[in-house]
């Protein structure tokens, strides 16, 4: 039995979904607030019998595997591993869907070996002892060093390459981001040299990349792995694998910039933390934060660059529905420097005084602005209103509008009118989510083939790819035909790697509907309807070509087209 089947036998989608949102039973289904977007009225449904979920608000949908993939930011193989380990099922890393997946696994393997190599350098070499002393001198205990699995890259041109070249070809080490190709043919050098190494992990604890902090005067001070098959900059928050449960319990995440800040706070016992790794905060990172906390405190460096980074981050956090605060430390200190100078008690006191994020924006948007000049006040007001307009919660919008009016000493009614006019002009067209994207025959055929897979074999010869050409569900049926050809079992999990989330959500929604059992005859009727739709589309296209051929006087082509038209018309009449 395939591992996916074993997981589905023991796992409960209700149990998994309940980790991300509170669910209540309503009839045959479970209902709750969507874990993928901010909402006040529950629109997230879970069908325990069919093991599917769907949100009528944002359109997200899928099965157990896609839920874990989205919420834990995992690939399909990683989601299988995650669930197999959760339910104590034997896991063999045999799942190799493509060359891309094989490369990912190779990089994970190399990274794990590199982690052991860096750790050995730190604890078992003379040069590493100096780095260890450096860390301890910065009040980082050996317990924390081991917990965060820190290491050290020797200050050598190619020590890692020399240690690994007999086990891995240089191309693989280069793809893992550990070595850099030199100017001469066959020459390679280590990417990290003379640096304390901070391994970067997935939420499940796999090493995707490394960050290095120099212990010499080398520049840059911090150096990260390049983007690889396993690592995309801005896709992960550093340290979340260590602290996600602390964050969940606190309900609030303290976001810092760098590894040293994270390590210092962790050492001080302040562990509801994560780091954005010195990059501008991204939507993906904020989405990760939202999974574990409803609130976030941005505590970037206290210098001008840190202030600007905080100003860029606040709108992204507010738009995601996070209760956002900002802490800018005195004397332009970063968290690491502040803790070493003033200690954790003083830091905790300042945390309690963190400034509310929107109020922080108001102060900084109006910094060095003369609000007595009408044109300047108007310009700033419109910038602030743009930020308010993007917020997902109408009540929060209203509160911030009042704050803005009070702060700018401007009539609230006027600001509200400008906001409403701006929102109306940018109003998107009504969503067709409630109507769905499939025609009736298309949707019913999907329901029959998913809910009654025993119909597949008798229908195999009737499933002509041309029937589905141009339909929204074409990729789904294409995957179905691939599975039939390879003799693979057919279920929703077969769509995980080939179908994109919007379409996946529509399929999940259709399959959640309560429908009666069908028959081969009904499935054939659906196929004939789709075949007729396909032929009618062809007929329409040919009619256009006929008109063009008549206009151009191309009699030979016209004769061929008229024959095609006759044949297609005949086929339609026989259906």
Secondary structure, DSSP 8 states (H G I E B T S, - for coil): --HHHHHHHH--HHHHHTTTS-EEEETTEEEE--SSS--SS--EEEETTTTEEEETTT--EEEHHHHHHHHHT--HHHHHHHHHHHTT---------SHHHHHHHHHHHHHHHHHHHHHHHHHHSHHHHHHHHHHHHTT--HHHHHHTT-EEE-SSSSHHHHHHTTTS-HHHHHHTTSEEE-SSTT-EEES--SEEEEEEE-TTS-EEEEEEEESSS-SSSEEE----SS--TTS--BTHHHHHHHHHHHTEEEEESSHHHHHHHHHTT--SEEE-TTS---HHHHHHHHHH-SEEEE---SSHHHHHHHHHHHHHHHHTT-EEEE---GGG--HHHHHHHH-HHHHHHHHHT-EEHHHHHHHHHTTT--TTSHHHHHHHHHHHHHHHHT-S-HHHHHHHHHHHHHHHT--HHHHHHHHHHHHHHT------TTT-SS-HHHHHHHHHHHHTTTHHHHHGGG--GGGGTTSTTHHHHHHHHHHHHHT---SGGGGTTTS-HHHHHHHHHHHHS------HHHHHHHHHHHHHHHHHHHHHHHHHHHHHHHHHT-HHHHHHHHHHHHHHHHHHHH-
